Amino acid sequence: MTWERGRAVVERLLAEGRLETISGAAADGTTWLTSATALLESARREAGSNPEAAFVLTYDAARKASTALLAQQGLRTKTTGHHVTVEQIVRAQFGGPFDAFGALRRRRSEIEYPQRPGDDIDPGEVPIAIDQAEAIVNAAVRLAPQLDLYR
């Protein structure tokens, strides 16, 4: 089904040229979901020994799961700010666990490009981030089969 919630956001992003439509094999989110699941497992393995890598892997899992939902609808980001565009769409269309995506995205950016003291990772952040990403991945796995190409 075409998702009505968030339609205004998708239409705006299409009109702004930040999003494009795709078809065929590109409009299958399965590969993205498989990758997201594997990244989440890698994050769990790294959590105790390399919290920075674990957080980045966790974010990537959430991003790929979210991107899978765009692909499943025949949508793809096409300009700079890809990650922000993905965030805007999944929050507008699906909400719930996807509301955590923005905080994960911003925190990942702080960790990878620190600007001030405290931007480095606190190991206690990782289990929370993993739980948030797991909720996103699980929701994406449930939602993907319900989505049709965006019209």
N, C-alpha and C positions, 0 to 999 in steps of 0.2 A: 504494500500500500504506500501511497505517497503520504509523507508525514506532513500534516497541516500545521502543527505547532512549529513555530519558527520560520514559517514560509516567508514572512516579510524580510527577515534577516538574509535568508538565502537569495531572495530576489534582489535585494540591495547589493549583495556581494557579487552576484552575476552581472548586474548593471554596472558596477564599478570596475569590472574586469579582474577582480581578485579571485574569481572562481570561474571554472569552465565546466561544460558537460563532456562526458566521455561515454563510450559504449563498448560493446564486445567484451573481450577478456579483461580489459582494464576496469570494467564495472563489476568486478567480483572481489569482494573484500576478504575472501577466504585466506589468501596468502598473508595479508596484513594481520589477520587474527592469529594465524599460526605463529608468525614472527613475534607478535605481542606476548603470546603465551610463553614462548621460549625466552624472551627477554626478562619476563617476570621471574621465571625459574632461575635465570642467571643472577638476577638481582638478589634473590634469596641466598644463593650460594656465596655471593660476595659480601653480604651484609656484615658479617662478623669481622672480616679481614680487611675490607676495602670499602668503607661506607660511602666515600665519594663516588666510586664507580657504581656501587649499588643504587645510589640515588639517581644517577644519570640513566642507568638501565631501567629503573622503575619508571622514570618519566617517559623514556622511549617506548616502553610497553603501553603506557596510557595513550601516548600520541598515536602509535600505530593502531591500537584498537579503535580510537576515535576516527582515524583516517579510513579505517575499514568501513565505517558506517557511511562516510562520504562516498567512497568508491562504490559501495553497494547501491547507492542512489544515482550512480553515474555522475558524480561530482568530483572535481579535483581543484586544489588551489593552484594558482598560476602566477602569482607575483611575489615580491618580497613580503615578509610577514606571514609566511605559510602557517606557522604554529599558532599565531594569533587568530588567523582566519578559521583554522580547525576548531580552536577554542570557542569562538563566537558561534559557530554553527552547532556544535554538539550541546553547548549550554542552552541555546535557544530552542533546539528541537527536542532535546531529551531531558535536560535538567538532572535532578537526582545526583547520582554519583559523579556525573560529568561536571558538576559545579566545582569539584575539587581540581579539575584540570588546570585552571588558570593559576592557582597557587603553586601547583607542581611545576608548571612552566616557568613562572617567575623565580621560584627557588632554584631550579636547575640553572637558570641563567646567572643568578648570583653566585652559585657554587663554581660554575665554569669560568665566569668573568668577574672575580671579586673586585669590588670597588672600595670596600672599607672593612675594618676589623669586624669579625662576627659573620662575615659572608661565608666562611669555611663551614664545612659540614659538622654537625653535632651527631654522633652515632645514634643518639636517641630519636632523631628525625626519621631514620630509615624505616623502622617497622611501621610507623604511621603512614609514611609515603607508600610503602608496599601494600598496606591494607587499602589505601585509597585507589591505587592503580589496579589492584585485584578486583575491586568493585567495578571499576570502569571496564576492565577486560571482560568480566563476567556479564555485565550489562550489554556490552557490544555483542558478545556471543549470542545472547538471547534475542537482541533486537535485529541483528543482521538478516535473519531469514524472513522477517516481517516486512522488509523494505523493498519497494519497487524503484524503478528508475524515476528520478525526479521529473515532474512535468509542470 
